[in-house]
Amino acid sequence: MTEPVQKPKISGYRRHLLVCTGPRCTQDGESQALFDSLGERFKAAGLHEGELRVKRSRVNCFAACKGGPVMCVQPDGTWYYNVTPANMARIVEQHLVGGRVVEDLVFHQGPGGADDR
């Protein structure tokens, strides 16, 4: 007799950050390094627990390969490009903590966001 499949559990979160780490997005593992830096960045900004908690996931390909690293903030539907370490710091402070989209880094605004670009 097989065991029943267990229902997974995820702690609550306010936003979900999806980072493309696919090989076509950036060269030399730049996107993976960016993803790996998020744990410490989130702790420093208070985004690792509580009301502002941000969940993060790697995505293999968004099929939006220009201008990487590329990432998407859900449920806001905000797509960012050129997410360098310095730009990531701006996104963490302004968007994930402050709730204000970093307009000059947005290349698409999907459902849930302020407008359609």
Helices and strands as residue ranges (DSSP letters): E 15-20, H 30-45, G 50-52, E 54-59, E 71-74, E 78-80, H 85-90, I 91-97, G 103-105, E 106-109
